[in-house]
Amino acid sequence: MLQEGAHGKWTVSSSDESTEENSDSEKPSTSAPLDAACGRTSGPQYPCSEARKAAHKRKASPLKLSDKKFPTEIPPAEKQRTTQEGLGWCLSSSDEEPEDQAKNTHKETLKEEKCDAPEEHPLNLCKDDKLSKNQKAEEYEETPSEVQDTWDLLNGGNPFRFFLTKVRGIEPSYNSGALHIKDILSPLFGTLISSAQFNYCIDVGWLVRQYPEEFRKKPVLIVHGEKRESKAELLAQARPYENISFCQAKLDIAFGTHHTKMMLLLYEEGLRVVIHTSNLIAEDWHQKTQGIWLSPLYPRLPQGTTGSAGESQTNFKSDLISYLMAYNSSTLKEWIDLIQEHDLSETRVYLLGSTPGRYQGSDKEKWGHLRLRKVLK
């Protein structure tokens, strides 16, 4: 806004705008369905926060190395040419050494050549063939050696069972010992009966395609923290899938978000818990290094077992049940009962949960950083 006063013209920056004008950026976006109908794909096609949508442009075009080998020598930084007109002198480009000029000319030539070269962005959502490109990015074919490697990885000597995710576009040797979501959901890990997916940003269609075809109609519970328009978009995504149900995390505290990223997988052979760092979207599983903790396959306890049976030395079972109970959701009661029925004694890690609320006395050390302090003691 340009205004004129006694001291000349002056400008009010955007930071001085009224809160009413700035509040528009905080409102959930309602343009996604309209953009999809018009063929535009300027943002992510899944409900998520405005911050996630703002970062989508950077995620759609990840940095790409043009050469596998890094240069052995790094050219020295250019001399900074400074001009100080107030002192009556300046350093012109003629003060550079001939060798520096040659290096700078070579550097600019390389830069122009790189810009002229066509770039390939497998996850670029700005073209009409977005769906086909995403599906191509999701292709994940296992060779017999990879299947054997995954089996060895699952049953190898990894006491803490912590893994990284596979990344597309790099040499297979760099993905050694890593897992993909299709590995986790594959029949190799168990015969799936039902599953629960806890997450923050979710693409329902993409998630369904990560399950093997024989498991895609098994019951799936999605636990999320979406509200209003974002919740409506999430429910709309799931309409074609009758096997998907939802549980909304109650976030009564302002600015609260549901960031838990966990899977509960019920098999005919037992139960498995997976805690990871990835959103349930293609970008997080194909082009980023993420972390995964994969539990052992927990067997079912003998019928009639009660009390603290199946507890681990780290109290993982009781802590997991306490965390699920903090949702105050009848939908999760079934999963709490299932956990009670299984033997989690082989767990070798602690569970540190965080839930919204105000806590006093011993409850203060039940969650968050105070819980971490207690564990470290």
Secondary structure, 3 states (H helix, E strand, C coil): CEEEECCEEEECCHHHCCHHHHHHHHCCCCCHHHHHHCCCCCCCCCCCCHHHHHCHHHHHCCCCCCCCCCCCCCCCCCCCCCEEHHHCEECCHHHCCHHHHHHHHHHHHHHHHHHHCCCCCCCCCCCCCHHHHHHHHHCCCCCHHHHHHHHHHHHCCCCCCEEEECCCCCCHHHHCCEECHHHHCCHHHCCEEEEEEECCCECHHHHHHHCCHHHCCCCEEEEECCCHHHHHHHHHHCCCCCCEEEEECCCCCCCCCCCCCEEEEEECCCEEEEEECCCECHHHHHCCCCEEEECCCECECCCCCCCCCCCCCCCHHHHHHHHHHCCCCHHHHHHHHHHHCECCCCCCCCCCCCCCCCCCHHHHHCCHHHHHHHHHC
